[in-house]
Amino acid sequence: MKPAAQDPLAQLTEIRAIMERSSRFISLSGLSGVGAGVVALAGTAIGHAYLQQEYGEQGYLRLFGTSAGERLAALPFLLGLAVAMIVAALLVAAFFTLRRTRRDGLRSMWTAPARRLALALALPLVAGGLFCLKLFVSGAPELVVPGLLVFYGLALLNGSKYTLDEIKYLGLTLVALGLVGLLLPSYGLLLFGAGFGLGHIGYGLLMYNRYERASSTNFTAP
């Protein structure tokens, strides 16, 4: 048998792995998804409590029929909550991804593939955020959660070519939940928690068990 170093198939496999590492950001930690999901569930609970305090037991549904003045009065809190959730999720993602990057022996997580991934995600997210803000202000708050789910799902699909392929399935799930939300707007908060919360947690655990668990055990073993 030929040594592995002289085996053409082994060499092609190694070249393919090197090319994939140079073109895709594969150091994204599954625990980042878990952390983002926990943040989303906490934010959903806080938003639900706020709407109940402001509009009563059916706070989320009552929001649909509020006047323009009432929506503008609620906007600073809801917008601040959204920004806080985004910042918290990014910090969690940066922490776990940096930890994985160092464990994999890489010098930096801000590589060219990481920059391409960030740009691919940012464009649909910024456009979607502004679009949903306009929906809220213009009197269609029931479309905000479906819009967020659909645009975020499209952002994941757009970025999937720069990272692990499995992220596109999370994107498809979120788009599907957003479309359900268009038909069942009264379930918006539940769909938000299911998509951004449980969806991220499930995806993160899957990715961690598939790509990181064994290497993490080997890394921490004495």
C-alpha positions as CSV (number, residue, x, y, z in Angstrom):
1,M,0.0,0.0,0.0
2,K,1.2,3.5,-0.8
3,P,2.0,5.8,2.1
4,A,-0.8,8.3,2.8
5,A,1.5,11.2,1.7
6,Q,1.9,9.6,-1.8
7,D,-1.8,8.6,-2.2
8,P,-3.3,10.8,-4.8
9,L,-6.8,10.4,-3.3
10,A,-5.5,11.5,0.1
11,Q,-3.7,14.5,-1.4
12,L,-6.9,15.6,-3.2
13,T,-8.8,15.2,0.0
14,E,-6.3,17.4,1.8
15,I,-6.3,20.0,-0.9
16,R,-10.1,20.1,-0.9
17,A,-10.1,20.6,2.9
18,I,-7.5,23.4,2.6
19,M,-9.6,25.1,-0.1
20,E,-12.8,24.8,2.0
21,R,-11.1,26.3,5.0
22,S,-9.9,29.2,2.9
23,S,-13.3,29.9,1.4
24,R,-15.6,29.1,4.2
25,F,-15.9,30.3,7.8
26,I,-16.0,26.9,9.5
27,S,-15.0,28.0,13.0
28,L,-18.5,29.3,13.9
29,S,-19.3,27.6,17.2
30,G,-22.5,25.7,17.7
31,L,-22.6,27.1,21.2
32,S,-23.0,30.5,19.7
33,G,-26.3,29.3,18.3
34,V,-27.3,28.0,21.7
35,G,-26.4,31.3,23.4
36,A,-28.3,33.3,20.7
37,G,-31.3,31.1,21.3
38,V,-31.3,31.6,25.0
39,V,-31.0,35.4,24.5
40,A,-34.0,35.3,22.1
41,L,-36.1,33.3,24.5
42,A,-35.3,35.8,27.3
43,G,-36.1,38.7,25.0
44,T,-39.4,37.1,24.0
45,A,-40.4,36.8,27.7
46,I,-39.4,40.4,28.5
47,G,-41.3,41.7,25.5
48,H,-44.4,39.6,26.4
49,A,-44.3,40.9,30.0
50,Y,-43.9,44.5,28.8
51,L,-46.9,44.3,26.4
52,Q,-49.0,42.7,29.1
53,Q,-48.1,45.5,31.5
54,E,-49.0,48.1,28.9
55,Y,-52.1,46.6,27.2
56,G,-53.4,43.9,29.5
57,E,-53.5,40.1,29.4
58,Q,-53.7,40.0,25.6
59,G,-51.0,42.6,25.2
60,Y,-49.5,41.3,22.0
61,L,-52.9,41.1,20.3
62,R,-54.0,44.5,21.7
63,L,-50.9,46.0,20.1
64,F,-52.4,45.3,16.6
65,G,-55.2,47.8,17.3
66,T,-53.3,50.6,18.9
67,S,-53.1,54.1,17.5
68,A,-50.1,55.6,15.9
69,G,-49.4,57.6,19.1
70,E,-49.5,54.5,21.2
71,R,-47.2,52.6,18.9
72,L,-44.7,55.4,18.9
73,A,-44.8,55.5,22.7
74,A,-44.0,51.7,22.8
75,L,-41.3,51.9,20.1
76,P,-38.4,53.1,22.2
77,F,-38.7,50.1,24.6
78,L,-39.3,47.6,21.9
79,L,-36.5,49.0,19.7
80,G,-34.1,49.1,22.7
81,L,-35.0,45.5,23.5
82,A,-34.3,44.4,20.0
83,V,-30.9,46.2,20.0
84,A,-30.0,44.7,23.4
85,M,-30.8,41.2,22.1
86,I,-28.7,41.7,19.0
87,V,-25.7,43.0,21.0
88,A,-26.0,40.2,23.6
89,A,-26.3,37.5,20.8
90,L,-23.2,38.9,19.0
91,L,-21.2,39.0,22.2
92,V,-22.1,35.4,23.0
93,A,-21.3,34.4,19.4
94,A,-18.0,36.2,19.5
95,F,-17.0,34.6,22.8
96,F,-17.7,31.0,21.8
97,T,-16.4,31.4,18.2
98,L,-13.1,33.0,19.5
99,R,-12.7,30.1,21.9
100,R,-13.1,27.6,19.1
101,T,-10.8,29.6,16.9
102,R,-8.0,29.4,19.5
103,R,-8.7,25.7,20.1
104,D,-8.3,25.1,16.4
105,G,-5.0,26.9,16.4
106,L,-6.0,29.8,14.2
107,R,-4.6,33.3,14.8
108,S,-7.8,35.2,14.2
109,M,-11.5,34.6,13.7
110,W,-11.8,37.7,11.5
111,T,-10.6,36.0,8.4
112,A,-11.7,36.8,4.8
113,P,-14.4,34.1,4.9
114,A,-15.7,35.5,8.1
115,R,-15.9,39.0,6.6
116,R,-17.7,37.6,3.6
117,L,-20.2,35.8,5.9
118,A,-20.8,39.0,7.9
119,L,-21.5,41.0,4.8
120,A,-23.8,38.3,3.3
121,L,-25.8,38.3,6.6
122,A,-25.8,42.1,7.1
123,L,-27.4,43.2,3.8
124,P,-30.7,41.2,4.2
125,L,-30.7,41.9,8.0
126,V,-30.4,45.7,7.7
127,A,-32.9,45.8,4.8
128,G,-35.3,43.6,6.8
129,G,-34.9,45.6,10.0
130,L,-35.7,48.9,8.3
131,F,-38.6,47.3,6.4
132,C,-40.1,45.9,9.6
133,L,-39.7,49.2,11.4
134,K,-41.7,50.9,8.6
135,L,-44.4,48.3,9.0
136,F,-44.6,48.9,12.7
137,V,-44.8,52.7,12.4
138,S,-47.2,52.5,9.4
139,G,-49.9,50.5,11.3
140,A,-49.1,46.9,10.5
141,P,-47.4,45.6,13.7
142,E,-48.9,42.1,13.1
143,L,-46.5,41.8,10.1
144,V,-43.3,42.7,12.0
145,V,-42.6,39.2,13.5
146,P,-43.3,37.4,10.2
147,G,-41.1,39.9,8.4
148,L,-38.2,39.5,10.9
149,L,-38.4,35.7,10.6
150,V,-38.5,35.7,6.8
151,F,-35.7,38.3,6.4
152,Y,-33.4,36.5,8.9
153,G,-34.1,33.2,7.2
154,L,-33.1,34.7,3.9
155,A,-30.0,36.2,5.5
156,L,-29.0,32.7,6.7
157,L,-29.6,31.3,3.2
158,N,-27.5,34.0,1.7
159,G,-24.7,33.4,4.1
160,S,-24.8,29.6,4.0
161,K,-22.3,29.5,1.1
162,Y,-19.7,31.1,3.3
163,T,-20.0,28.7,6.3
164,L,-21.3,25.3,7.2
165,D,-24.0,24.0,4.9
166,E,-26.4,23.1,7.7
167,I,-27.2,26.7,8.4
168,K,-29.4,26.8,5.3
169,Y,-31.8,24.4,7.0
170,L,-32.2,26.8,9.9
171,G,-32.8,29.6,7.3
172,L,-35.5,27.5,5.6
173,T,-37.1,26.8,8.9
174,L,-37.3,30.5,9.8
175,V,-38.7,31.4,6.4
176,A,-41.4,28.8,6.9
177,L,-42.2,30.1,10.3
178,G,-42.4,33.6,9.0
179,L,-44.9,32.5,6.3
180,V,-47.0,30.7,8.9
181,G,-46.9,34.0,10.9
182,L,-48.5,35.8,7.9
183,L,-51.4,33.4,8.1
184,L,-51.6,33.3,11.9
185,P,-50.4,36.7,13.2
186,S,-51.9,36.1,16.6
187,Y,-49.2,33.5,17.2
188,G,-46.4,35.9,16.4
189,L,-44.7,35.8,19.8
190,L,-44.8,32.0,19.9
191,L,-43.4,31.8,16.4
192,F,-40.7,34.3,17.3
193,G,-39.6,32.2,20.3
194,A,-39.8,29.0,18.3
195,G,-37.7,30.4,15.4
196,F,-35.1,32.7,17.0
197,G,-35.1,30.8,20.3
198,L,-35.7,27.0,19.9
199,G,-34.5,27.1,16.3
200,H,-31.1,28.5,17.3
201,I,-30.7,26.2,20.3
202,G,-31.5,23.1,18.2
203,Y,-29.2,24.1,15.4
204,G,-26.4,25.0,17.9
205,L,-26.6,21.7,19.7
206,L,-26.6,19.8,16.4
207,M,-23.6,21.6,15.2
208,Y,-21.8,21.3,18.5
209,N,-22.3,17.5,18.7
210,R,-21.5,17.0,15.0
211,Y,-18.3,19.1,14.7
212,E,-17.0,20.2,18.1
213,R,-17.7,17.7,20.9
214,A,-15.0,15.2,20.1
215,S,-12.4,17.9,19.5
216,S,-13.4,19.7,22.6
217,T,-13.0,16.6,24.7
218,N,-9.6,15.9,23.1
219,F,-8.5,19.5,23.8
220,T,-9.4,19.5,27.4
221,A,-8.2,16.0,28.2
222,P,-5.0,15.9,30.3
